[in-house]
Amino acid sequence: MRRAWWLVLGLVGLAGGAVVAWQATSAAAGVKNDLVASQDLLGRAGALAEGPVSARLELVEQAHAHARAAQARLNRWPLRPIAAVPLLGRDVRVARAIAETSDRVVGATSGVAVAFEPLRGGRPTGPTIGRSSAALLTLSDVLDQTIDRVRAARPLLVARTPRARFLAEAERARRVAFASGEGLRMAAGLYGPPGSTRYFLAFQNPAELRGTGGLIGQYGILESDSKGPRLTTVAPYDALDRRTTAGVPLEADVARRYGRFSIDRTWSAVNIPPDLPTVGRLVVPLYRQVTGTRIDGVIAIDPLAVAEILRVSGPVMVDGTRLDAGNVASQTLLEAYRRYAGDNQARRAFLGKVARAAAPTPPTILGVLRIP
């Protein structure tokens, strides 16, 4: 009799376990569906580039509702007690980390949608661009915290693939938000009193390689203005070389590695170090020493970047040649060398005209940065 009793208890326990497992599976599927729906809605909100902000915010709010629903499922029976189990609860804890952080990401995304609205169709200003930059950098910070939180939640088995996918997508989104936010922060400084901000614009030619991408064949000065940035100078690098009489101090490590190339005084060599911040710390004092003019930083672009500018601004005509996003790289990196074989001055003059014609304007800067 006692043996039969224990057998009955065992069968009841198995049945109860089966019910709990079935309920847990059903609840987990609901959590997954809510998180996928939240992600899809955020994607749709981001794709509404031409839609009103109200439509975007409606989609963001729906995404928020799904994220909250996922959290609610995770905080109810049977997933909540399962999460407390030291080993078996790992996958539930991963799902909880994703759901809770997704809620914060949705909130930060809403802030981005609101901040960007004044840039759509209106004239950009320093404050509006600055607010958009701050919103993107806030989103980047939230994504950074999200990545840390989810990475700290160790999966058991089921959550491994969803966790890895979530981390990869979050990291990609974080990089885009950070790069765009920093780019806009720089752009905001170019809206203001004329000359209050100046950047050395290095037109790099990868047909003649250097550490940061290519020889600085042409340079320009991008200067602030109340209506937005304007290009005040375009000239070949040797115009600076002819005026350079002394070098600038080099950091010990930089001097040890690259000093033999005269990077402290030769403009055709100044960007041999494969690190733009290092090059910037050379160009800023060297340019001031040579010209007596202050610059605040360095921006490097190449024909592929120019192609993105023309993709936004449209084609230009230079010396009878139509240049657009599809052919500007081949025209400047290949055809120019064939067309002006043996005449470097003519080739440089052509490339200088291309630089002037394709110089970034306020609308194209925002377009290249993929401002929605």
C-alpha positions as CSV (number, residue, x, y, z in Angstrom):
1,M,0.0,0.0,0.0
2,R,2.8,2.4,1.0
3,R,4.6,1.6,-2.3
4,A,1.4,2.4,-4.3
5,W,1.0,5.6,-2.3
6,W,4.4,6.8,-3.3
7,L,3.8,5.8,-6.9
8,V,0.6,7.9,-6.9
9,L,2.5,10.8,-5.4
10,G,5.2,10.4,-8.0
11,L,2.6,10.4,-10.8
12,V,0.9,13.5,-9.4
13,G,4.3,15.2,-9.1
14,L,5.1,14.4,-12.7
15,A,1.7,15.6,-13.9
16,G,2.2,18.8,-11.9
17,G,5.7,19.3,-13.4
18,A,4.3,18.7,-16.8
19,V,1.6,21.4,-16.3
20,V,4.2,23.8,-15.0
21,A,6.5,23.1,-17.9
22,W,3.7,23.6,-20.3
23,Q,2.7,26.8,-18.7
24,A,6.3,28.0,-18.6
25,T,6.7,27.1,-22.3
26,S,3.5,29.0,-23.2
27,A,4.5,32.0,-21.1
28,A,8.0,32.0,-22.6
29,A,6.6,32.0,-26.1
30,G,4.4,35.0,-25.1
31,V,7.5,36.8,-23.9
32,K,9.4,36.1,-27.1
33,N,6.4,37.3,-29.2
34,D,6.2,40.5,-27.3
35,L,9.9,41.3,-27.6
36,V,9.9,40.5,-31.3
37,A,6.8,42.7,-31.8
38,S,8.5,45.5,-29.9
39,Q,11.6,45.3,-32.1
40,D,9.6,45.2,-35.3
41,L,7.6,48.3,-34.3
42,L,10.8,50.2,-33.5
43,G,12.1,49.3,-36.9
44,R,8.9,50.5,-38.6
45,A,9.1,53.8,-36.6
46,G,12.7,54.3,-37.8
47,A,11.6,53.6,-41.4
48,L,9.0,56.4,-41.4
49,A,11.5,59.0,-42.5
50,E,8.9,61.1,-44.2
51,G,6.0,60.5,-41.8
52,P,4.9,62.9,-39.1
53,V,6.4,62.5,-35.6
54,S,2.9,61.6,-34.2
55,A,2.9,58.4,-36.4
56,R,6.4,57.5,-35.2
57,L,5.5,58.1,-31.6
58,E,2.4,55.9,-31.9
59,L,4.6,53.0,-33.1
60,V,7.1,53.7,-30.4
61,E,4.3,53.6,-27.8
62,Q,3.0,50.3,-29.2
63,A,6.6,49.0,-28.9
64,H,6.7,50.2,-25.3
65,A,3.4,48.4,-24.6
66,H,4.8,45.1,-25.9
67,A,8.0,45.6,-23.8
68,R,6.0,46.1,-20.7
69,A,3.8,43.1,-21.5
70,A,6.9,40.9,-21.8
71,Q,8.0,42.2,-18.4
72,A,4.6,41.4,-16.9
73,R,4.7,37.9,-18.2
74,L,8.2,37.4,-16.7
75,N,7.0,38.6,-13.3
76,R,4.0,36.2,-13.1
77,W,3.6,32.5,-12.4
78,P,5.3,30.3,-13.5
79,L,8.3,32.3,-14.9
80,R,9.0,34.4,-11.8
81,P,9.6,31.4,-9.4
82,I,11.6,29.6,-12.1
83,A,13.9,32.7,-12.4
84,A,14.9,32.2,-8.7
85,V,16.2,28.7,-9.4
86,P,20.1,29.0,-9.4
87,L,20.8,27.0,-12.6
88,L,17.5,26.3,-14.3
89,G,16.4,30.0,-14.0
90,R,19.3,31.3,-16.2
91,D,17.3,31.5,-19.4
92,V,14.4,33.3,-17.6
93,R,16.9,35.8,-16.1
94,V,18.3,36.5,-19.6
95,A,14.8,37.1,-20.9
96,R,14.1,39.4,-18.0
97,A,17.3,41.4,-18.6
98,I,16.4,41.8,-22.3
99,A,12.8,42.8,-21.5
100,E,13.7,45.4,-18.8
101,T,16.4,47.0,-20.9
102,S,14.3,47.0,-24.0
103,D,11.8,49.1,-22.1
104,R,14.6,51.7,-21.5
105,V,15.7,51.5,-25.1
106,V,12.2,52.2,-26.3
107,G,12.0,55.3,-24.0
108,A,15.3,56.7,-25.4
109,T,14.2,56.0,-29.0
110,S,11.1,58.1,-28.3
111,G,13.4,61.0,-27.2
112,V,15.3,60.7,-30.5
113,A,12.1,60.9,-32.5
114,V,11.0,64.1,-30.8
115,A,14.4,65.7,-31.0
116,F,14.7,65.1,-34.7
117,E,11.3,66.5,-35.7
118,P,12.5,70.1,-36.0
119,L,15.2,69.1,-38.5
120,R,12.7,67.6,-40.9
121,G,11.8,70.3,-43.4
122,G,12.9,73.2,-41.2
123,R,16.2,75.1,-41.3
124,P,18.8,73.5,-39.0
125,T,20.2,75.6,-36.2
126,G,22.9,75.0,-33.7
127,P,20.4,74.3,-30.8
128,T,18.2,72.0,-32.8
129,I,21.2,70.0,-34.0
130,G,22.6,70.0,-30.5
131,R,19.4,68.5,-29.1
132,S,19.4,65.8,-31.7
133,S,23.0,65.0,-30.9
134,A,22.2,64.8,-27.1
135,A,19.2,62.5,-27.8
136,L,21.4,60.1,-29.9
137,L,24.2,60.1,-27.4
138,T,21.6,59.3,-24.6
139,L,20.4,56.4,-26.7
140,S,24.0,55.3,-27.1
141,D,24.5,55.4,-23.4
142,V,21.3,53.4,-22.7
143,L,22.3,50.8,-25.3
144,D,25.8,50.6,-23.7
145,Q,24.2,49.9,-20.3
146,T,21.8,47.4,-22.0
147,I,24.6,45.5,-23.5
148,D,26.4,45.3,-20.1
149,R,23.2,44.1,-18.3
150,V,22.3,41.4,-20.9
151,R,25.9,40.2,-21.2
152,A,26.0,39.8,-17.4
153,A,23.0,37.4,-17.6
154,R,24.4,34.0,-18.4
155,P,22.2,31.7,-20.5
156,L,21.7,28.0,-19.9
157,L,20.6,26.6,-23.3
158,V,17.4,28.0,-24.8
159,A,18.4,31.7,-24.5
160,R,21.9,31.4,-26.0
161,T,21.0,32.2,-29.6
162,P,18.4,35.0,-28.9
163,R,20.9,36.6,-26.4
164,A,23.7,36.5,-28.9
165,R,21.5,38.0,-31.6
166,F,20.2,40.7,-29.2
167,L,23.8,41.7,-28.2
168,A,24.9,41.9,-31.8
169,E,22.0,44.1,-32.9
170,A,22.3,46.3,-29.8
171,E,26.1,46.8,-30.4
172,R,25.5,47.7,-34.0
173,A,22.8,50.2,-33.0
174,R,25.0,51.6,-30.2
175,R,27.8,52.3,-32.7
176,V,25.5,54.0,-35.2
177,A,23.9,56.2,-32.4
178,F,27.2,57.2,-31.0
179,A,28.8,58.0,-34.4
180,S,25.8,60.0,-35.5
181,G,25.5,61.8,-32.2
182,E,29.2,62.8,-32.2
183,G,28.9,63.9,-35.9
184,L,25.9,66.1,-35.0
185,R,27.7,67.5,-32.0
186,M,30.5,68.6,-34.3
187,A,28.0,69.9,-36.9
188,A,26.1,72.0,-34.2
189,G,29.3,74.0,-33.7
190,L,29.4,75.0,-37.3
191,Y,26.2,77.0,-36.9
192,G,27.2,80.2,-35.2
193,P,29.2,83.4,-35.6
194,P,31.4,83.3,-38.7
195,G,34.8,81.9,-37.9
196,S,33.9,80.9,-34.4
197,T,34.6,77.3,-35.4
198,R,37.0,76.1,-38.1
199,Y,37.9,72.6,-39.2
200,F,40.7,71.5,-41.5
201,L,39.0,69.5,-44.2
202,A,41.5,66.9,-45.6
203,F,40.6,65.6,-49.1
204,Q,42.4,62.2,-49.0
205,N,43.4,60.4,-52.2
206,P,43.7,56.6,-51.5
207,A,45.4,56.2,-54.9
208,E,48.5,57.3,-52.9
209,L,48.1,55.6,-49.6
210,R,48.8,57.0,-46.2
211,G,48.0,55.8,-42.7
212,T,44.6,57.5,-42.4
213,G,43.5,56.5,-45.9
214,G,45.4,58.5,-48.6
215,L,47.5,61.5,-49.5
216,I,46.0,64.8,-48.5
217,G,46.1,66.1,-52.1
218,Q,43.7,69.0,-51.4
219,Y,42.7,70.7,-48.2
220,G,39.9,73.1,-47.3
221,I,38.8,75.1,-44.3
222,L,35.2,74.5,-43.2
223,E,34.1,77.4,-41.2
224,S,31.0,78.2,-39.1
225,D,28.4,80.6,-40.2
226,S,25.0,81.6,-38.8
227,K,23.4,79.8,-41.7
228,G,25.6,76.7,-41.5
229,P,29.1,75.6,-42.5
230,R,30.8,77.1,-45.5
231,L,34.0,76.2,-47.3
232,T,36.3,79.2,-47.3
233,T,39.5,77.7,-48.7
234,V,40.5,74.9,-51.1
235,A,44.1,74.5,-52.1
236,P,46.7,71.7,-52.8
237,Y,48.8,70.5,-49.9
238,D,52.0,71.9,-51.4
239,A,50.6,75.4,-50.9
240,L,51.2,74.7,-47.2
241,D,54.5,73.0,-47.8
242,R,55.9,76.1,-49.4
243,R,55.1,78.1,-46.3
244,T,56.3,75.6,-43.8
245,T,59.7,76.6,-42.3
246,A,59.7,74.6,-39.0
247,G,58.2,71.6,-37.5
248,V,56.0,71.0,-34.4
249,P,56.9,69.0,-31.3
250,L,56.1,65.2,-31.6
251,E,55.1,63.0,-28.7
252,A,57.9,60.6,-27.9
253,D,56.2,57.4,-29.1
254,V,55.1,59.1,-32.3
255,A,58.6,60.5,-32.9
256,R,60.1,57.1,-32.4
257,R,57.7,55.4,-34.9
258,Y,57.2,58.0,-37.6
259,G,59.7,60.9,-37.0
260,R,61.9,59.7,-39.8
261,F,59.2,60.6,-42.3
262,S,59.2,64.3,-41.3
263,I,55.6,64.1,-40.3
264,D,56.1,67.2,-38.1
265,R,56.7,69.5,-41.1
266,T,55.9,67.8,-44.4
267,W,52.2,68.0,-45.4
268,S,52.4,65.1,-47.8
269,A,53.5,62.9,-44.9
270,V,51.6,64.4,-42.0
271,N,48.9,61.6,-42.1
272,I,51.3,58.7,-42.3
273,P,50.4,57.6,-38.7
274,P,47.3,55.3,-39.0
275,D,45.4,57.2,-36.3
276,L,43.4,60.3,-37.1
277,P,43.4,61.8,-33.5
278,T,47.2,61.6,-33.6
279,V,47.3,63.3,-37.1
280,G,44.9,65.9,-35.8
281,R,47.3,66.8,-32.9
282,L,49.9,67.4,-35.6
283,V,47.8,69.3,-38.1
284,V,46.2,71.8,-35.7
285,P,49.4,73.4,-34.3
286,L,51.2,73.0,-37.6
287,Y,48.5,74.8,-39.5
288,R,48.4,77.6,-37.0
289,Q,52.2,77.9,-37.1
290,V,52.2,78.1,-40.9
291,T,49.1,80.4,-41.4
292,G,48.6,82.1,-38.1
293,T,45.0,80.9,-38.2
294,R,43.3,78.8,-35.5
295,I,41.6,75.6,-36.4
296,D,39.6,73.4,-34.0
297,G,40.0,70.0,-35.5
298,V,40.4,67.8,-38.6
299,I,37.9,66.1,-40.8
300,A,39.1,63.6,-43.4
301,I,37.1,62.6,-46.4
302,D,37.9,60.6,-49.5
303,P,36.2,60.0,-52.9
304,L,33.9,57.4,-51.3
305,A,32.7,60.0,-48.8
306,V,32.3,62.5,-51.6
307,A,30.1,59.9,-53.4
308,E,27.8,59.9,-50.3
309,I,27.6,63.7,-50.4
310,L,26.7,63.7,-54.1
311,R,24.1,61.0,-53.4
312,V,22.3,63.5,-51.2
313,S,23.1,66.8,-53.1
314,G,22.9,65.5,-56.6
315,P,25.5,65.5,-59.5
316,V,27.9,68.3,-60.3
317,M,29.7,69.3,-63.5
318,V,33.5,69.8,-63.4
319,D,35.4,70.7,-66.6
320,G,32.6,69.2,-68.7
321,T,32.5,66.0,-66.7
322,R,29.3,65.0,-64.9
323,L,30.2,63.6,-61.5
324,D,27.7,61.7,-59.4
325,A,27.6,59.1,-56.6
326,G,28.2,56.3,-59.1
327,N,31.3,57.7,-60.9
328,V,33.1,60.2,-58.7
329,A,35.5,57.7,-57.2
330,S,36.6,56.2,-60.5
331,Q,36.9,59.7,-62.1
332,T,39.1,61.0,-59.3
333,L,41.1,57.9,-58.6
334,L,41.6,56.5,-62.1
335,E,40.4,58.7,-64.9
336,A,42.1,61.9,-63.6
337,Y,45.5,60.1,-63.7
338,R,44.9,59.0,-67.3
339,R,43.4,62.2,-68.5
340,Y,46.2,64.4,-67.0
341,A,49.1,61.9,-67.4
342,G,52.3,63.9,-67.2
343,D,50.6,67.1,-66.0
344,N,50.3,67.0,-62.2
345,Q,49.3,70.6,-62.0
346,A,46.3,70.1,-64.3
347,R,45.2,67.0,-62.3
348,R,45.5,68.9,-59.0
349,A,43.5,71.8,-60.4
350,F,40.8,69.3,-61.5
351,L,40.7,67.7,-58.1
352,G,40.5,71.1,-56.4
353,K,37.4,71.9,-58.5
354,V,35.8,68.6,-57.6
355,A,36.5,69.4,-53.9
356,R,34.8,72.8,-54.2
357,A,31.9,71.6,-56.2
358,A,31.2,68.7,-53.8
359,A,31.9,70.6,-50.6
360,P,29.4,69.6,-47.9
361,T,26.6,72.1,-47.3
362,P,24.2,72.1,-44.3
363,P,21.5,69.9,-45.9
364,T,24.1,67.4,-47.3
365,I,25.8,67.1,-43.9
366,L,22.6,66.1,-42.3
367,G,21.8,63.8,-45.2
368,V,25.1,62.0,-45.1
369,L,24.7,61.5,-41.4
370,R,21.4,59.7,-42.2
371,I,19.3,62.1,-40.3
372,P,15.7,60.7,-40.6
